[in-house]
Amino acid sequence: RKTTPGLRLLDKYAVTCGGGTSHRMGLHDAALYKDNHLAGLKEFSKELSSAISLAKENNELKFVEVEVDEIGQLEKVLLLPVDIILLETAGVGQTELDVKDVVDTVTVVLVPEAGDAIQTMKAGLMEIADIFVVNKADRSGSKRMASDLSMSVHLGSKNDWWDTPVLLTQAHRGIGVKELIDAFNGHRKIMEDTDNLGTIRKMQRRRELEMAIRGQIFSRIKDSASFSLKLTDIIDQVDTGKMDPTVAANALLKDQKLLEEWLKPNGD
């Protein structure tokens, strides 16, 4: 990421010494479109495609990366000339578990230094993982961690159509990468063969619809707070702890005038 002023080349070289790869040398040789950039687009595919075309006029450009935060954006970006797609799962109101709502295969990557992390790992993370990877497998404790993970996965299998694998990799040497890719492909194939892919996609789109409706209504609630004395009063009572949030929500949903305002089409 950021480098020390005047020492960029040395910092980049240090990355390679540690077994990593410097994917870029500066801001001039790659284009990154973040989720907050995409949020302001009115014609998503058309405007983003135009921006990518302009970026690719730079002869020094190595790659184009786009950051998305929902399945609808992901499907549109997949149709564009993009080299890397980054799925952001740590947005407002999100946790690491929300990734299951926007991807087909969830892979959890751990390292031996995690120690007893498996024992304290959130149960939800164990339940949503389709593949476990113990990277840096050349380090002490990696095989023990993989064994413990395999036992936990076996005892708490999340479905009857896929056996969650636990793989050992050494990313900087390319060891285990082929097996990981095979696991990705295997999971995709079995989802298609068992008709689970369609079910997952329906759930993803339904979740996206719910989030979109929630976001629109919440935005209108914030806008109406400036002119609704009742709403302002209830929010103040919740802020000071005088009213329970659930009680406040029920009171607001019983106000016909406020509901009509929130559900009124934009522009009316």
N, C-alpha and C positions, 0 to 999 in steps of 0.2 A: 504494500500500500504506500504510505507516505515515506519519503526518503529524506535523509539529512541534507540540508542545503549545501551545495558544493561537493557532496560526496555521493552523488547518485550512482555513478559507475561502480564505486566500491561497495555500496549497499546492494546493488544488483548482483555483483559478483559473490557477495557473502551468502546470498540466497542459494546460489548453485553449490557453494561449498557445503551447505547444510543438506543437500540432496533435493532442493526445490528447483523450480523452473521460473525464470522471470518472463512472464507472458507479455510484458510491454516495457518500453524504456521511458515513456513519458506520456503526457496528455495528447501528443500529436499523432500517435500511431495506433490508436484504437478509439472506437466510438461506443459510449455507454448511454443507453436510454433507460432511466430509472422509472419506477412505478409512479412517482409523483409527476414526472414529465408526461407520462401517458394519461394521467388523470385529467389533464386539461384539453385533451384532444376531442374535437367534436365529431370528426369522421376518422375513427381510429385507424383502420387499415390504410386508407388513402394518405393521410397526413404522415403516418409513421413510415410508409413506403417512400414517400417523397423525401423525408429527412434522411433515410438510409441511403437513397440514391445520391443525395448531395454529399454525404459523408464519404461515399466510395469514390468520389471524384479526387480525393486525396490519395496520391500514388503511394504514400508511405503507410497507409492504413493496413494494419495486420488483420483486424477482425472487428465485427460488429456484435455487441452484446446488448440484450434487452432484458430488463427486469420486470416480471409480471407478478401479480398477486391474486389472480383468480383464473379459473379454468377457461372462461370465455376469452380472456386476453391471450391465454396460452394457445388456444386453438387458432386464433387469428395470426399470431406471430409465427406459428409453425409454417404458414403459407408464404412468409416473406424471406428474402435472402439474408438470414441472420445466422451467425456462426455459433453463438452461445446464447442460451436462454437461462436466466437465473430466476428461480421461483422464490419470491420473498414470503416467508411464513412468520415473520415477527412483527407484523403491523399492529395497529391499534386494536385492542380487544382480541388479539390472537395469541396462541401459544404454540409450542412446537408440535402439539397434537393436531392442530388444524390442518397440517399438511395433507392428511388423509382425505380431506375434502376436495383437493385440487390435483392430485396425482393418482396414477394407477398402481404404482409400485413404490412402497416406502422402504428405504434402506437406512438402517441405523449403523453408523460407523463409530467404533470405539477404539481406544488404544490401551496397551497394557498398563500405562501409568494411571488409568482410571481406578485401579486397585479394587476396592470393594464397591465400586459404583453400581454394579449389578444388583447388589443387595438393597441399595437405597434408590435405585432407579424408579421413576414413577411407573406404576403398574400400567398406566395407559400407554406408555411408550412401548412396553413389552407387547401389548395387545395389538398395536397398529403396525408393527414391523413385519414386512414380508421377507426381508433378508437382513441378516446381521453380518457385519464385517468387522473383524479385528485386524486393524492395520498395524504397521510396524511389527510384523510377526517375527522379526529377527530379534526382538527384545525379550528380556526375561519376563515371564509371567503371561505371555501371549497364549500359549497352549492351554494353560490352566484357565484363563479367562474364557477361551473358546469352549472348553469342556463344561464350565459352569453355565455358560449361555445355552449350550445344547441341552443340558439337563432342564433348565428353566423353560425352554421352548417346548421340550417334549412333555413336560408336566402341564403346561398351560396352552396347548394348541388352540388357535383361535378359529379354525375351521377344518372341515373334513376333506377339502379338495386341494390343499396345498401344505406341504411340509416345509416350514420355514428353515432354510439352510443357515449354517454359521460358517463363514468362510474366513480364511487367513490370507492376508495380502501384505505385500511390501511394495507400495505404490511407486517409490522412487526407483525400484529395480524392475518394475513391471511384473513381479511375481504374483500370481493369483488373479490378475486382471482378466484373463481369458475366462476363468471360472466364474468371475463376477458377471461378465457380460452374458455368459451362458445362463446364469441364474435369472438375469433380467429377461432374456428371451424365453426361458422356460416358464416364468411366471406369466408373461404376456400370453403365451400359447395356451396354457391351461385355463386362463381366464376366458379366452375365446372359446375353447373347447367345451367349457362347462356353462357357457352363457352368463358368467359372472361379470364380464366386462360391461355388458349392456346395463346390468343392474347398478354397477358402480357409477357409470356415467349418468344414469338417471338421478341417483342420489346426489352426485356432484352438482348437476344443473339445478336441482330443487334447492340445494343449500345456497347456491349462488343467487337464485331468485329470492329466497328468504332474506339474504343479506342485502340485496339491492333494495327490496321493499323497506326493510328496517332502516337502511341508510337514508332513503328518501324521506321517510316519515320523521326520522330524528332531525334531519336538516330543516324540515318545515316546523318542527317543534321549537328548535332554536330560533328560527326567524320570528315565530309568533310570540316568543317570550318578551319581545320588545314592546308589544302593544296589549298583551293580555295580563291584566292585573291578577286574575285568579291563578294563572300559570306561574307568574312571578312569585306570588305569595306561597304557593305549594312548593316550588323549588327552594325558596328560602327556608321553609320549614324542614325540608329534607336535609339541606346543607347544615342546619344547626342541630339536627338530630331530634327535632320535635315531632317529626312524622316519619313513619316507616315507609321506605321506598315502594313496597308493594301496596300499601294503603293509598299512597299518593297516586300510583299508577291507576288503581281502580277508580279513584275520584276523578281523575282526568278523563278516563274513558267513558265516564257517565255524563260528561259535559258535551251535549249535542252540538253546541256552537263551535267549540274547539275542534271536535271531530270533523265537522264540515270544512273547517278552515284547513286542517291538515290533509284532508283527502281531496281538496279542490284541485283540479288540473292546473298545471303551470300556465301562467298567462291569463287566467281568469281573474 
